[in-house]
Amino acid sequence: MSQFVKAYAHVGLYIKDVERSKKFYSEVLGFECICEFTNGTGDKLSFMKSGSLIIELIQHLKWMDRKDGLFDHIAMEVDDIESVSADLKAKGIVFEDEIYFDVNVFDKGVKYQAFRGPDGEHLEIYQVM
């Protein structure tokens, strides 16, 4: 049987201010803007990339409460969570809690820590053990 999905593409994220979010994702989290434009209806879009993760930031002309679907968080894998956590704290990130180790996830467990983006989006750093 052939595999239907070729690869992970991107996550679309509705935000209120594309410039504020671009600054956060690039300066705080180290993402690179790989494409940005304003579409025919005036919506501003910016594709931000880090490793294989691409987040499409979408700013509509008028903020809309979306009901299309929800996701809980975006997790970003890191090699050394303690080091990344300290670096993000130095950049002003306030974490929701300390680094948590969950032995039940994957073979040897994971460490993770959650925080919020500029529009309240739930973000997470994690390290597979």
N, C-alpha and C positions, 0 to 999 in steps of 0.2 A: 504494500500500500504506500502511495506517495504521501509526503508530508504537505499539507495544505498551506501552512504558514511558512514563508521563506525566512523571515527574520522579524524581530521587533522593530517597529517603525518609529512611533512617537506617541506622546501623551499630550492631548489638547487641554489647556488650562485656561479658564476664563478669569481674567484679572481686570482691575479697575483702571490701572495706569501702566501702560506698556513701558514707558521710560523708567519709572520707579522699579518695576519688576525686572527689567533688563539689567539695571544697575545692581540690584540685589543678587540675581543669579550669576552675574559676571564677577562683580567685585567681592562678594562674600563667599560664593560657592565655586568660583572658578570656571563657570560655563563660558563658552564662546558663542557669539551670535553668528550663525552661519547663513541666515537669510532673513530679510525683513521687507515688508511692503504694506501698502494700504490697498485693500481690495476694492472692487467696483461699488460696494455699498458703504465704503468709508471706514470699515473695520480695520484696525491696525493689527498686524500679525508679525511675530518675531519668533524664529526658531532658534533655541538655545541648546548647545550640545556640550556634553562632558562625557568622554569615553564613548560608550555605545548608547547612552541615554540622550534622547532629544525631547525637549519640552517645547510645545508650541504655545506661546503666550498669545492670547486672543483678547483684544480690547474692542468691544462694540462701541459705536457712537454713543449709545445710551445703555447704562448698566441694566441687565436683566437677571432676575432670579431664575436660574436654569433648573428645569425639572427632567431633563433628558436622561440623566443617569448620574450616579455618584461614585466616587472612589474615595477610599479612606485616607491613603497617603501615598507619597512617592518615596521609595527607599533607594538610597544611593550607597553602593558598596564601596568600602574603604579598606585599605591594608592595615592601618593602625588607628583604631577608633579613639584611643586615648589622646594621641597626637592631634588628630583632626578635631576632636571635641575641644581641646585646649585652644587650637587656632581659631575655631569659630567663636568661642567665648571671648577671645581677645578682639574679635571683630564685632562684638556686641550681641551675639546670639544668646538668647535666654532659653535654656533647655527646659522641657516640661518636667524632667526628672533626671536622676543620675544614669549612668550607663547601666543597662540591665543585661544580664546573661541568662539566656533561656537554653537549657541543655536539651530540650525536646525538639528543637528545630534543626533539621538536617542531621548528618551523622554525628557531629561533635558539638553541636550547638552554635548559637550566634550571640554576639553582643550587639545591642542597639540602643539608640538614644533619639528622642523625638523633639522637634521644635516647629515653629510656625514661620511661614513666609509672609511677605508684605500684605497679602489680602487674606491672611488666616489659613492658607493652605497648609495641610499637615505634611511635614517633611520628616525624613528619618535617615540617619546614617547607620550602617550596620556592617559588621565584620563577621565573616564565616570563620569558625574556628577549625 
